């Protein structure tokens, strides 16, 4: 069966709103290291890693062996009604890594479900349905998480089980405060937070949820210390801080294991997913014990923290720590940033290069600096033609997202920069 035939079948039985990349979508049938191969035999260097999920890369023996050992036991599933050894071991490790005092962990199947859980915990603990979120945010595709998504391109419904108020700070490049210094930008956004609390809430807000670096929104990075300033205001009101680490966790930003650490604060809760499973479905919440234990109704998770996913996740986390992949993310990220900022000097279609570590956003713009979705589309397609898979996002659909596996090598970084230069040059030419 050809990919075009598979595409026809896909469109016949799957939702119209289920997005596919490329004018001619591809089927990935094999993978190894940082490279994937499609059904036509074309091999690509993967710089999006299944939306930051294949954090270690592909066909990693230590992870595959751990999964096989669990499969060989015959126990693929038990539910949380029974003890699961790897679930306990993984929870202990995450609780310690979190830095949250008295932390407890609950496992889910995805980041969306993790954020839904965090919202339920916060609203129950504070006895309030009011939530603060950032403009241009994205926290998942379920009912409550869509309700707190501050990006209309990903907000399928205005209905919500929570009352949300949005504050400034997520998307600095096009913010009304973009011309300010770091310190003044933080001060202006903090003043806005205080104003929102006074004018659009009844005061007893349950929590603020925030991505340390906005993912779907275009890898937007606030200045270091930004959420530290916000936390001072939140603490004055007893408002919980939930850090959505679904994309920033596990050392991807290079400088810190958790993205929120850049701001000098420890949140009350963190949500996680994606890279922890290296392709397996797993997510979760790590929270202060009294917050996690605030639910009074019975609850279980049928699939969350199942034996297979926790065995694979434990092997993934051990591999990441044993091989200092956070350090490698910092090293390769520095090289990429240096090369990409040089390109921004030469091609004005590349309006902004931002991010941290192996989490880099490239904002494509028109000559007047307005958003250029067509230019981002050219870079996406041209990179594919040259053998590189990248992501796309941003409020206007004009941001190329780079997030390769954290095992990226020096040679692969150089290869990607060459391909990106050719792709950005093509976008510059197409814009004329």
Beta strands, then each sheet from edge to edge (+ up, - down):
strand 1: 28-32
strand 2: 35-38
strand 3: 43-46
strand 4: 103-108
strand 5: 130-134
strand 6: 163-167
strand 7: 207-210
strand 8: 213-214
strand 9: 220-221
strand 10: 240-244
strand 11: 269-272
strand 12: 283-288
strand 13: 350-356
strand 14: 359-364
strand 15: 388-389
strand 16: 391-393
strand 17: 399-402
sheet 1: 1+ 2- 3+ 15+
sheet 2: 4+ 12- 11+ 10+ 7+ 5+ 6+
sheet 3: 8+ 9-
sheet 4: 13+ 14- 17+ 16-
end
